[in-house]
Amino acid sequence: MKALMSGNEAIARGAYEHGVQVATGYPGTPSSEILENMVQYKEIYSEWSVNEKVAMDAAIGASYAGRRAMVTMKQVGMNVASDSFFYAVYTGVRGGLLIVSADDPGMFSSQNEQDNRHYARFAKMPMLEPSDSQEAKDFVGIGLDLSEEWDTPVLLRTVMRISHSASPVRLGERPGNGSGPAQDFEHDPHKLVSTCLWARERHPIIEDRLKEMAKVASSYPFNRIEWGDRDLGIVASGPVYHYAREVFPHASFLKLGMTYPLPTDLIHEFADGVEELLIIEELDPFLEEQIK
């Protein structure tokens, strides 16, 4: 069964299908409709919080208690929430934790154009970028799986064109037991209390995790090479991939679903296979600087 969904509706559907049990957020365009659509799924406890930091702390607490959790906000809300998700990268998670940032290139409803891809690199957490509504739904599940596999929050970064554009989405069902057997909270201060003494022990783990993720990212199916004319190779992600596809239909493409850490082996393979390499992205040269 398929339905026509905006990216925000698809993210809410993805939370339902992939066993999210707690969803929090603070309203702000272009992210608001995610949590507004969440209320139709009675299996998910969802709430607006008084600000983004409180929403982040509530979702982190749910994750510590073994529940899959998601927190949503627009790009400037990440500034308010940053104190919390930085420590969550150090403590890690128990239930999957997905942080959704809806950015606003073009400032259609915002006071700035900040590029929150930098937060993934700054906080040292993996980041996914969907290119349409189907991927918006699917990447919720992928992000939660990665979160639990790698013991880290995952950033799902969308933009206005994803949030408010509609495209067909294949619908699935929610697992019968939600995200799996509920776990009792387990006191583990060495892991879950991010004070200087214990956080210092976690820092090397975070650095090693990013290196390992970069190695295996080349095998993830949402990072893929689409060979075409080998004279021109284009690296792109998110809706920019579709923009570039329309302008350069015959070019070869490296389509990135995970934009941090980057799949280094796949990038080398792609660069070696084309005569000229272009990186096309909105706002800051986030991919360009890393690939160079």
C-alpha positions as CSV (number, residue, x, y, z in Angstrom):
1,M,0.0,0.0,0.0
2,K,1.2,3.5,-0.9
3,A,0.2,7.0,0.3
4,L,1.2,10.5,-0.8
5,M,3.1,12.0,2.2
6,S,5.1,15.1,3.0
7,G,8.5,14.4,4.4
8,N,7.3,15.4,7.9
9,E,4.3,13.0,7.6
10,A,6.7,10.3,6.5
11,I,9.0,10.8,9.4
12,A,6.1,10.4,11.8
13,R,5.1,7.3,10.0
14,G,8.6,6.0,10.2
15,A,8.6,6.5,13.9
16,Y,5.4,4.4,14.1
17,E,6.6,1.6,11.9
18,H,10.0,1.4,13.5
19,G,8.9,1.1,17.1
20,V,9.5,4.6,18.5
21,Q,7.8,4.7,22.0
22,V,8.6,8.3,23.0
23,A,8.6,11.3,20.8
24,T,9.3,14.9,22.0
25,G,9.9,18.2,20.3
26,Y,9.5,21.9,20.2
27,P,7.4,23.5,17.4
28,G,9.1,25.4,14.6
29,T,8.8,25.4,10.8
30,P,9.8,23.4,8.9
31,S,9.7,20.6,11.6
32,S,6.4,21.2,13.4
33,E,4.2,18.8,11.4
34,I,6.3,15.8,12.5
35,L,5.1,15.8,16.1
36,E,1.6,17.1,15.0
37,N,1.3,13.9,12.9
38,M,2.6,11.7,15.7
39,V,-0.5,12.1,17.8
40,Q,-2.5,9.9,15.4
41,Y,-0.3,6.9,16.5
42,K,-1.6,6.1,19.9
43,E,1.2,3.6,20.6
44,I,3.7,6.5,20.8
45,Y,3.8,8.8,23.8
46,S,4.4,12.2,22.3
47,E,4.6,15.7,23.8
48,W,5.6,19.3,23.0
49,S,8.2,20.4,25.5
50,V,8.8,23.9,26.9
51,N,12.0,24.2,24.8
52,E,14.3,22.1,22.7
53,K,16.7,21.3,25.5
54,V,13.9,19.9,27.7
55,A,12.7,17.9,24.7
56,M,16.2,16.5,24.1
57,D,16.6,15.6,27.8
58,A,13.3,13.8,27.9
59,A,14.1,11.8,24.8
60,I,17.6,10.9,26.1
61,G,16.0,9.7,29.4
62,A,13.6,7.5,27.4
63,S,16.6,6.0,25.5
64,Y,18.4,5.3,28.8
65,A,15.4,3.4,29.9
66,G,15.6,1.2,26.9
67,R,12.8,2.8,24.8
68,R,13.3,3.9,21.2
69,A,13.0,7.7,21.2
70,M,12.9,10.6,18.7
71,V,13.2,14.4,19.2
72,T,12.3,17.0,16.6
73,M,13.1,20.7,16.1
74,K,14.0,23.2,13.5
75,Q,17.6,24.2,12.8
76,V,17.9,27.0,15.4
77,G,16.5,24.7,18.0
78,M,19.7,22.6,17.8
79,N,21.5,25.6,19.4
80,V,19.2,25.4,22.4
81,A,19.5,21.6,22.7
82,S,23.2,21.3,22.0
83,D,24.2,21.1,25.7
84,S,22.2,17.9,26.0
85,F,23.0,16.0,22.8
86,F,26.7,16.6,23.2
87,Y,26.7,14.7,26.5
88,A,24.5,12.0,25.0
89,V,27.2,11.2,22.4
90,Y,29.5,10.5,25.2
91,T,27.1,8.4,27.3
92,G,25.7,6.5,24.4
93,V,22.2,5.0,24.4
94,R,20.2,2.0,25.3
95,G,17.1,2.3,23.1
96,G,17.7,4.0,19.7
97,L,17.8,7.8,19.8
98,L,17.1,9.8,16.7
99,I,17.5,13.6,16.6
100,V,15.6,15.3,13.7
101,S,16.8,18.7,12.6
102,A,14.8,20.4,9.9
103,D,17.0,23.0,8.3
104,D,15.7,25.9,6.2
105,P,17.9,26.8,3.1
106,G,16.5,30.0,1.6
107,M,15.1,31.1,5.0
108,F,11.4,30.5,4.1
109,S,10.4,30.6,7.7
110,S,13.6,31.3,9.7
111,Q,15.9,34.0,10.9
112,N,19.1,32.4,9.5
113,E,20.4,29.7,7.2
114,Q,22.6,27.8,9.6
115,D,23.7,24.4,8.2
116,N,23.3,21.9,11.0
117,R,25.3,19.3,9.2
118,H,28.2,20.8,11.1
119,Y,26.6,19.7,14.4
120,A,27.2,16.0,13.4
121,R,30.9,16.7,12.9
122,F,31.1,19.0,16.0
123,A,29.4,16.5,18.3
124,K,30.9,13.4,16.6
125,M,27.7,11.6,15.8
126,P,26.5,9.9,12.6
127,M,24.2,11.8,10.3
128,L,21.7,10.7,7.6
129,E,20.1,12.9,4.9
130,P,16.9,11.7,3.1
131,S,16.3,12.8,-0.5
132,D,12.5,12.3,-0.6
133,S,9.5,11.2,1.5
134,Q,10.2,7.4,1.1
135,E,13.8,7.9,2.4
136,A,12.5,10.1,5.2
137,K,10.4,7.2,6.5
138,D,13.0,4.6,5.8
139,F,15.9,6.6,7.4
140,V,14.0,6.7,10.7
141,G,14.4,3.0,11.0
142,I,17.9,3.0,9.6
143,G,18.9,5.7,12.1
144,L,17.4,3.9,15.1
145,D,19.2,0.7,14.1
146,L,22.5,2.5,13.7
147,S,21.9,4.2,17.0
148,E,21.5,0.9,18.8
149,E,24.3,-0.9,16.9
150,W,26.9,1.8,17.5
151,D,25.7,3.1,20.9
152,T,25.2,6.7,19.8
153,P,22.5,9.2,19.0
154,V,22.0,9.7,15.3
155,L,21.2,13.0,13.5
156,L,18.5,12.9,10.8
157,R,18.9,16.1,8.9
158,T,16.2,17.3,6.6
159,V,15.5,20.6,4.8
160,M,12.3,22.5,4.0
161,R,12.0,20.9,0.5
162,I,11.9,17.5,2.2
163,S,9.6,18.6,5.1
164,H,6.9,20.2,2.9
165,S,7.1,18.3,-0.4
166,A,5.0,15.2,-1.0
167,S,5.9,12.0,-2.8
168,P,4.7,8.4,-2.7
169,V,5.6,6.3,0.4
170,R,5.2,2.5,0.8
171,L,3.5,1.8,4.1
172,G,4.4,-0.9,6.5
173,E,3.2,-2.1,9.9
174,R,4.5,-1.5,13.4
175,P,6.2,-4.4,15.0
176,G,4.0,-6.2,17.5
177,N,6.2,-5.5,20.5
178,G,7.2,-2.0,19.5
179,S,11.0,-1.7,19.6
180,G,11.5,-5.0,21.4
181,P,11.3,-6.1,25.0
182,A,11.1,-3.2,27.5
183,Q,14.2,-2.9,29.6
184,D,14.4,-1.7,33.2
185,F,16.7,1.2,33.8
186,E,20.1,0.0,34.8
187,H,22.3,2.2,36.9
188,D,25.7,2.6,35.2
189,P,27.3,5.9,36.2
190,H,30.6,5.2,34.4
191,K,28.6,5.2,31.1
192,L,25.6,7.4,31.8
193,V,27.0,10.2,33.9
194,S,29.1,12.5,31.8
195,T,31.3,14.1,34.4
196,C,34.9,14.9,33.5
197,L,36.4,11.8,35.2
198,W,34.2,9.3,33.4
199,A,33.7,11.3,30.2
200,R,37.5,11.2,29.7
201,E,37.3,7.5,29.4
202,R,34.6,7.7,26.8
203,H,36.4,10.1,24.4
204,P,38.7,7.5,22.8
205,I,35.6,5.2,22.3
206,I,33.9,8.0,20.3
207,E,36.9,8.6,18.1
208,D,37.3,4.9,17.4
209,R,33.6,4.6,16.7
210,L,33.7,7.2,14.0
211,K,36.7,5.6,12.3
212,E,35.0,2.2,12.3
213,M,31.7,3.7,10.9
214,A,33.6,5.4,8.1
215,K,35.1,2.0,7.1
216,V,31.7,0.2,7.0
217,A,29.8,3.2,5.6
218,S,31.0,2.2,2.1
219,S,29.0,-1.0,2.3
220,Y,25.7,0.7,3.4
221,P,23.2,0.5,0.6
222,F,22.0,4.1,1.1
223,N,25.4,5.3,-0.1
224,R,25.6,4.2,-3.7
225,I,27.4,4.8,-7.0
226,E,25.2,5.3,-10.1
227,W,27.5,5.0,-13.1
228,G,26.7,7.0,-16.2
229,D,29.0,9.1,-18.3
230,R,32.4,8.8,-16.8
231,D,33.5,12.2,-18.0
232,L,31.6,13.8,-15.1
233,G,31.0,12.5,-11.6
234,I,28.8,14.3,-9.1
235,V,28.6,13.8,-5.3
236,A,25.3,14.9,-3.8
237,S,22.9,14.2,-1.0
238,G,19.4,15.0,0.1
239,P,17.1,16.9,-2.4
240,V,20.2,18.3,-4.1
241,Y,20.7,14.9,-5.6
242,H,17.4,15.2,-7.4
243,Y,18.2,18.8,-8.5
244,A,21.5,17.7,-10.0
245,R,19.9,14.6,-11.6
246,E,17.5,16.8,-13.5
247,V,20.3,19.1,-14.8
248,F,22.9,16.4,-15.5
249,P,20.9,13.3,-16.4
250,H,23.8,11.4,-18.0
251,A,26.5,12.0,-15.4
252,S,27.7,9.5,-12.9
253,F,26.6,10.1,-9.3
254,L,27.7,9.2,-5.8
255,K,24.5,9.5,-3.9
256,L,25.1,9.8,-0.2
257,G,22.5,8.9,2.4
258,M,25.1,9.1,5.3
259,T,27.0,12.4,5.2
260,Y,28.9,11.9,8.4
261,P,31.1,10.0,8.8
262,L,31.7,9.8,5.0
263,P,32.3,6.5,3.2
264,T,35.9,7.1,2.4
265,D,36.5,3.9,0.3
266,L,33.4,4.6,-1.8
267,I,34.5,8.2,-2.4
268,H,38.0,7.0,-3.6
269,E,36.4,4.4,-5.9
270,F,34.1,7.0,-7.4
271,A,36.8,9.7,-7.8
272,D,39.1,7.2,-9.5
273,G,36.3,6.2,-12.0
274,V,35.5,9.7,-13.4
275,E,37.5,12.4,-15.3
276,E,36.0,15.4,-13.4
277,L,34.5,15.4,-9.9
278,L,31.9,17.9,-8.8
279,I,30.4,18.3,-5.3
280,I,27.0,19.9,-5.4
281,E,25.4,20.9,-2.0
282,E,23.3,23.7,-0.4
283,L,24.7,26.2,2.0
284,D,28.2,25.4,3.4
285,P,30.9,23.4,1.7
286,F,30.5,20.6,4.2
287,L,31.0,17.7,1.9
288,E,33.5,19.6,-0.3
289,E,35.9,20.4,2.5
290,Q,35.9,16.8,3.8
291,I,36.3,15.2,0.4
292,K,39.2,17.6,-0.5
